[in-house]
């Protein structure tokens, strides 16, 4: 994609927050070029919080942003959709502290973006191209990004459950593939952990309409799973949403091995703290680099 984009028209959705259980409405509104994605708390005098790694506040069971004490929680599904559908600029008007969970996937958000349409500006889009390998690891988990000539994603997960086990997904991301293979994958949890999570003040808005719940040897949801490897696909969805906090589309190969929100954000912070790890290029500049490499 050569030029920056926004949505063509305003679209909206309502639901409840996964963890807060609070009712919430959002509107995805067109924004000018170079604005980026910005959350706007309409219930707090239109207080703005850019969707940036600079404002990450919590990364345990969801990725939350905070600026001057004002919170936006569970941002990853919406940001994953905006990133993968190629939306560079938008205001996300929201009237409570948590993005609605809807059906637990990002498919409702991709549907909204399709409904809104995409407007292209004349400002050239800038990509972040990774120049050197960078990794974050610990406790048997690791996430790495390697130089590549496109955006590739490898996701490896393991859960000790007969319907999950080890799952791996490798994908070259584009909007059509994302809509078909990743966006429908829902957030998930395990029945034996529910009481503990509720005691922590979490999943107050969770139902079988908004999450997959695994029993000891099966799944509670009447319709079953949408994919055999739905857990891995959803982890890839979350990862894309967290990488969107960089604020620019990535060119590189991301390899996540049992990583979660905290490790995703740690990788983003590590990249952004060292400008030697990346370069910012337009589509034309990347094409010239490829020609130069072939000639040499």
N, C-alpha and C positions, 0 to 999 in steps of 0.2 A: 504494500500500500504506500503510495508516494506522498499523499497529502494528509493533513490532520482532518479529523472528523468530529461531529457531534451527532446527537439525535435530531431528526427532522422536526418532530413535534413532541409535546409533553404527553407522558403516559403515567399511569398511577396504579397502585395496588395496595391492599390492606390485609392485615393478618395479626398474628401475635408474635412476640419474641420467643425464641426457643427456650432461653434460660430465664428471662424475667416473667414470661407469661403475660406481659402487658400488651394491650391493643395498640397497634401502630399503623400508620399510613405513610406511604412514600410516593413521591413524584419524581420522575426522571425528566429533567428540564434541559433544553439546549443551553450550551455555554459557548462563549467566544473562543477563538484559537488561543493556544498556550495557557489556557486556564487550568487544564487538568481536570481530575475528578474531585469535586468538593461537596462534602456533606453539609447541609444547612439545617440546623435545629429550628424549625418554624415555631415550636412551642417555647423557645428561649430567644425571642427577638431576633430570629434569623442568624443565630451565631454559627459561624463557618468553621469547619474542621477539614482541611485538605486530606485526601486519602494518600498519606505519605508515611514512609517509615519513620520520619521525624516525630510523629505523634502517636506511635504505638505505645499503648498503656498496659494491656494484659494479653497474654498469649497462652493460656492454659487450655480450656476447652473451646475457645474461639479467639478470634483476633479482634481486639478492641482498640479504638483510637481515643485520645483525650487531648484537649487543649484548654488550658486555663480552668481545669476542673470539670469541663463539660465532656460527657462521654458519648461515644457511638460504639455499640457492641455488635458482634457477630457480623462483620463486614465482608467476610471472605467469599460467600456465595455470589453476592451482587457484584463485587469487584472482579471475580473470576469471569462472570458473564460479560461485563463491560470490556475487559481486556481481550477476551477471546473473540468477541464480536467486532473488535476493532474500533471501539469508541474511545477517543482520546480526551474529550472534554464533555463534562456534564455537571450540572448541579443536582444533587440528590437531596430533595427537600423531605425531611422526616420529622414527625411530630412526637417522637418519644426516643428513648435511649437505645433501642435495639432494632436492627433491621428485621422485618418479618421473616419467619422461617418458611412460610407457605407450604410447599409439599416436601421440604427437606432437601431438595436438589436446587440446581440453578436453572432448570428448564423454564419455570415461570418467568424468570428475568430475561432469558433469551427470547421468549415469546413476546415480552413487552418491548424489547429492543426491535424485533422484527416489525411489531405493530407501529412503533414510532418512526421507523425508517431511519436512514443514515444520510446526513448532510456532509458533503466534502468541502473543506475550505481550500484556499490557495496557498496556505502556509505549508512548507515542506515538513513532512514528518521526520523526526529524528529517532534513530534506533540506538540502543546501547549494545554494542558488540563487545563481548568478553574477549580479552586478549591473552590472559594467563589463567591456568587452573586455580580454583580457590575452593576450599572445603571447610566444613564445620563438622565435628564429630564428638561423640561421648556416649557412654552407657550402651555400647553396641549399636548406636545409631549414627548415620552419617548423611550429609547432603553435600554434593559437589556440583560445580558448574565448570564445564570445559569449553574451550574455544570451538566454534562450529560456524558453518555458513548459513544456518537457519535456526529456528527455535525447536529444539527437540526435548522431549520429556521422558525420562525413565523413572517409574515409580515401583518400589518393591516393598511389600508389607507382609507382616506375619501376625496372625492372631490364633491362639490355641483354641480353635473351635472347629468341629467337623465340617461345617459349611464354609469355612474361610481358609484357615491354614496359611500357606505362603501363596501370594498372588503377585504377579508382575505385569506391568503395562509399559509399552514403549510406543510413543506416538510423536509424529510431526504435527504441530498444532496449526489448524486453520479453522475458520468459523464453521464450515459445514461439518467437519469431523467432530468438532467440539459439541455442536448441537446434537449430533446423532449418537456419539459414543461416550461422552463425558457428562454433559449437562443433566441428563436424566438420573444420574446416580445420587442416591439419597444419603444423608447423614445417618449414622447407625450407632447402636449401643447394645449392651448386654444386660439381660434381665437381672442377673445377680448383682449388678453394680448400681441399679436404679435408686435404691434406698440411700446409699452412700452419697450419690450425686444430689439427690433432693435435700439431704441434710446439709450439703454444702451450699444450698441456695441455687442450685442449677436445675435445668430441664423442667421448669415449672410450666412451660408452654408445650411440652412434647406430647404428642399422641401418635397413634399408629398411622394417622394421615400425614404426619410430618417427619417421621423417622422410621428406620428399620430397627426392630428389636429382636435380638437373638435370644432364644432360650438356651438351655444347656446343650441341646442337640438339634435344634431346629430354629424356626423363625415364627414370630407371633403374627406378623402381617398376613391377613387373609389372601392377598394377591401374591405372596411370596416375594422373591427378588426380581428386580428388573434385568439384572445381568448376573451371571454366575460369579463374576469377580466384581460385584458392585462396590464392595469395600475399597478395593484398590482404585477403582475409577473415581470414587468420591474423594479419596485422599489426593488424587491428582487434581481434582477440581479445587480442593482447598489450597493446594500448593500454588496453583496458578493465581488464585485470589491473593495470596500473600506476596507473591512475586510482583503483583500489580502495584504494590506499595512503592516500588522503585520509581514509578511515574512515567516510564518510557518502555516501549516494547523491547524485548530482549532478543539478542542473537547469540545463542550458545546452547550447550547440551546440559540440561539439569538432570542429575541422577540423585534421587532421594531413596535412601534405604532405611525404612522404619522411622522416618523423620516425622515431626509434627509441627504445629504452629510455632513453637518457641525456636526450633531449629531453622525453620524457614526464614523467620524474621532475623535470626542471628546471621544467616548467610547474606541477606539483603544488607544488613548493617555493615558487615565485613566488606562487601563489595563497595558500598558507598563511602567507606572510610579511607579507601585507597584508590585514587584516580588512575594509578598506573595499571589497574586491573581491567580497565575498559576504555573504549573510545566512543564518541557520539558521531554517528554517520547518517546521512540521508540515503535513500535507495540508490540514487545516482552515484554517490561516493562508494557505496558497497559494490556496485556493478563495476566501477573503475578498478577497485582493488582486486576483484576477481580476474579481470582482464590482465592486469599487471602481473598477478601471480602466475597465470597461464603463460604469458610471454617470457617471464624470467625462468 
